[in-house]
Amino acid sequence: MKPAPFDYLRAESRDEALAALRETGSDARILAGGQSLLPMLNMRLARPRVLVDIMHVPHWQRVEDDGQTLRIGAAVRQSAVERRPDLARRQPLLAAALAWVGHAQTRSRGTLCGSVAHADPSAELPLVLLALRGTIHLRSARHHRSVAAEKFFTGMMATDRADDEAIEAISVPVARAGTGYAFREIARRHGDFAIVGCAAVADAAKVRLAVAGVADRPAAIDLPPDPGVFPDALDAFAWSLEARDDLHATARYRRELVRQIGRSVLEETMRCRA
């Protein structure tokens, strides 16, 4: 199929992109990589009146490291972050997860912010943001605001972003001494969306497990750093999730993966603390 007719705007500045969003609102869609949006356009699942291409906005093409956080702009491709020579040292969880995001070909076009905006409940990057307590930075022509990952994802491919707002960046904390990180995913094939994905962070005070692919959005639980509490806590957590059956797996299988893979990932993070 071919997309329904739309106007195309190649924004050359942040102000130009935001002005277009202000004028067209819900009739506009942002093009930032397009690896999810373009198939939706071709299948006419999305029918925007205006497509706003932000990939040439210089202000959004930067990755900034201030020593405490990595701030990744909306026009930064996944492959550019993946190739950073210091990524595994600065943020090992993000480095581990990026290798599972689609394939090399899609990562060469897709953006991190685009994946976060799409908010697929099985996607790796929203999962990592939730595990790391990351932040989504939103800007419109009138204001800007920052939203914690736990509040940003509101449902199946639904977020807290308003129609006139763009995600201009995401930020995650850099690795800290004494903190362990681990990521694991079960999928039918490497590069497919996860049946279940698990990301964990552990320090001396607590461990945090985030899971994707089970409910309509990623979910997280915080636990004491005591392996003895993991089995019962993970069992309760798995049953609290609104797991779903689909052609890839049953809800029961997904819950069992949360119990088994979740425990393994939590224990790995505790061993990896340095």
C-alpha positions in Angstrom: 0.0 0.0 0.0 0.9 3.6 -0.3 0.4 6.4 2.3 -2.5 8.7 2.2 -1.5 12.1 0.9 0.3 14.4 3.3 2.4 17.6 3.2 6.1 17.2 4.1 8.1 19.8 6.1 11.9 19.5 6.4 12.4 21.6 9.5 15.8 23.4 9.6 15.4 24.7 13.2 13.8 23.8 16.4 11.5 26.8 16.2 10.3 25.9 12.7 9.4 22.3 13.9 7.6 23.5 17.0 5.7 26.1 15.0 4.4 23.4 12.7 3.3 21.3 15.6 1.5 24.3 17.2 -0.3 25.1 13.9 -1.4 21.5 13.0 -1.6 19.8 16.4 -2.9 16.2 16.1 -2.9 16.4 12.3 1.0 16.4 12.4 3.4 13.5 12.9 7.1 13.9 13.7 9.5 12.0 11.5 12.6 11.0 13.5 14.1 7.9 11.9 10.8 6.6 10.6 11.4 2.9 11.3 8.0 2.6 13.0 6.2 5.5 11.4 6.8 4.7 7.7 5.3 1.2 7.9 2.3 2.7 9.7 1.9 5.3 6.9 2.1 2.7 4.2 -0.6 0.6 5.9 -2.6 3.8 6.5 -2.7 3.2 10.2 -1.4 6.7 10.5 -2.9 9.5 8.3 -1.2 12.8 9.2 -1.9 15.9 7.3 1.7 17.1 7.8 4.9 15.1 8.3 7.5 17.2 10.2 11.0 15.9 9.5 13.3 16.9 12.5 16.4 15.1 11.5 18.1 18.2 10.2 17.6 20.3 13.3 21.2 21.0 14.6 20.0 21.6 18.2 18.6 18.0 18.4 21.6 16.2 16.9 23.8 16.2 20.0 24.7 13.8 22.8 25.7 15.7 25.9 27.5 14.1 28.9 27.7 16.5 31.9 29.3 13.9 34.1 26.0 12.9 35.8 23.7 12.2 32.9 23.7 11.4 29.2 21.3 13.6 27.3 20.5 12.3 23.8 18.8 14.6 21.3 15.8 13.7 19.3 17.7 13.5 16.0 20.5 11.2 17.3 20.4 7.8 15.6 20.6 4.6 17.5 23.7 3.5 15.7 25.5 6.8 16.6 25.0 6.1 20.3 25.8 2.4 19.9 29.2 3.3 18.3 30.3 5.7 21.1 33.6 4.2 22.3 32.8 5.0 25.9 29.2 3.9 26.0 29.7 0.6 27.8 31.6 2.4 30.5 29.4 5.4 30.8 26.1 3.5 30.7 26.4 -0.3 30.4 22.7 -1.0 30.5 22.0 1.2 27.5 24.9 -0.4 25.7 23.6 -3.9 26.3 20.1 -3.1 25.2 20.9 -1.3 22.0 22.4 -4.5 20.5 18.9 -6.0 20.7 17.0 -3.0 19.1 16.0 -4.3 15.7 18.9 -4.9 13.3 22.0 -3.0 12.3 20.1 -1.6 9.3 17.2 -0.2 11.3 19.5 1.2 14.0 21.3 3.1 11.3 18.1 5.0 10.7 16.1 4.8 13.9 16.4 7.2 16.8 16.2 6.6 20.5 13.7 9.4 21.0 11.6 8.0 18.1 11.4 4.6 19.8 10.4 6.2 23.1 7.7 8.3 21.4 6.3 5.2 19.7 6.1 3.5 23.1 5.7 -0.1 21.9 5.2 -2.1 25.2 7.8 -4.7 24.0 10.5 -2.2 22.9 13.9 -2.1 24.6 14.6 1.6 24.9 11.5 2.5 27.0 12.4 -0.5 29.2 15.9 0.9 29.8 14.6 4.4 30.5 12.2 3.0 33.2 14.9 0.8 34.7 17.4 3.7 35.0 14.7 6.2 36.1 15.4 8.2 33.0 13.7 11.5 31.9 11.9 12.5 28.8 12.3 16.2 27.8 9.4 17.8 26.0 9.2 21.1 24.3 6.4 23.0 22.5 6.4 26.6 21.1 5.0 27.8 24.4 6.9 25.8 27.1 9.2 22.9 27.9 9.0 20.3 30.6 10.6 17.1 31.8 8.7 13.9 32.7 10.0 10.9 34.6 9.8 7.7 32.6 7.5 6.1 35.1 4.9 8.8 34.3 5.5 9.2 30.6 4.3 5.8 29.4 0.5 5.7 29.9 -0.7 2.7 27.9 -0.4 0.7 24.7 1.6 3.0 22.4 0.3 6.0 24.5 2.4 8.6 26.3 2.1 11.9 28.2 3.2 13.9 25.1 0.7 16.6 24.0 -0.1 17.1 20.3 1.9 20.3 20.1 5.0 18.9 21.9 8.1 17.2 20.6 10.4 14.9 22.5 13.6 17.0 22.2 15.8 14.7 24.3 16.0 11.8 26.7 18.4 11.6 29.6 19.7 8.7 31.7 22.2 8.7 34.6 25.7 7.6 33.9 27.1 4.5 35.6 28.0 4.9 39.2 30.6 3.0 41.2 29.1 0.2 43.2 26.1 -0.2 40.9 25.5 -3.3 38.7 23.5 -3.5 35.5 22.0 -6.4 33.5 19.8 -6.9 30.5 18.2 -10.0 29.0 15.5 -10.6 26.4 13.6 -13.5 25.0 12.4 -13.2 21.4 11.5 -15.6 18.6 14.5 -14.2 16.7 17.2 -11.7 17.4 15.9 -8.3 16.3 12.2 -9.2 16.9 10.3 -7.4 19.6 10.7 -9.1 22.9 8.3 -11.7 24.3 9.7 -10.6 27.6 12.6 -8.2 28.2 14.2 -7.6 31.6 16.5 -4.8 32.7 17.9 -4.5 36.2 20.0 -2.0 38.3 21.4 -2.8 41.7 23.3 -0.9 44.3 24.0 -1.4 48.0 20.6 -0.1 49.1 18.2 -1.7 46.5 17.6 -3.5 43.3 15.3 -2.4 40.5 13.8 -4.7 37.9 11.9 -3.4 34.8 10.1 -5.7 32.4 8.7 -5.2 28.9 6.5 -7.3 26.7 4.1 -8.4 29.4 1.5 -5.7 29.8 0.5 -2.6 27.8 3.5 -0.7 29.0 6.8 -1.4 30.7 6.6 -1.9 34.5 9.2 -1.9 37.3 9.6 -3.1 40.9 12.1 -2.1 43.6 13.3 -4.7 46.0 15.9 -5.0 48.9 19.2 -6.4 47.8 18.4 -9.8 49.3 18.1 -12.8 47.0 16.0 -14.5 49.5 13.1 -12.2 48.8 13.3 -12.5 45.0 11.1 -15.6 44.4 8.0 -14.4 46.3 8.4 -10.8 45.2 8.7 -11.8 41.6 5.7 -14.1 41.8 3.6 -11.3 43.2 5.0 -8.9 40.6 4.3 -11.3 37.7 0.7 -11.7 38.8 0.2 -8.0 39.2 0.9 -7.4 35.5 -1.9 -7.5 33.1 -0.3 -10.1 30.9 -1.7 -10.9 27.5 -2.0 -13.8 25.2 -1.0 -13.4 21.6 0.3 -15.5 18.7 3.8 -15.4 20.2 3.2 -16.5 23.8 0.5 -17.0 26.4 0.1 -14.8 29.5 1.1 -17.7 31.7 4.4 -18.1 29.7 5.2 -14.4 30.0 4.6 -14.5 33.8 6.9 -17.5 34.1 9.6 -15.6 32.2 9.3 -12.7 34.5 9.9 -15.1 37.4 12.8 -17.0 35.9 14.6 -14.4 33.7 13.8 -11.6 36.2 15.5 -13.5 39.1 18.5 -14.3 36.9 18.9 -10.7 35.9 18.6 -9.4 39.4 21.2 -11.8 40.7 23.5 -10.8 37.8 23.3 -7.2 38.7 24.3 -7.9 42.3 27.4 -9.9 41.1 28.3 -7.1 38.7 28.5 -4.3 41.3 31.9 -2.8 41.3 
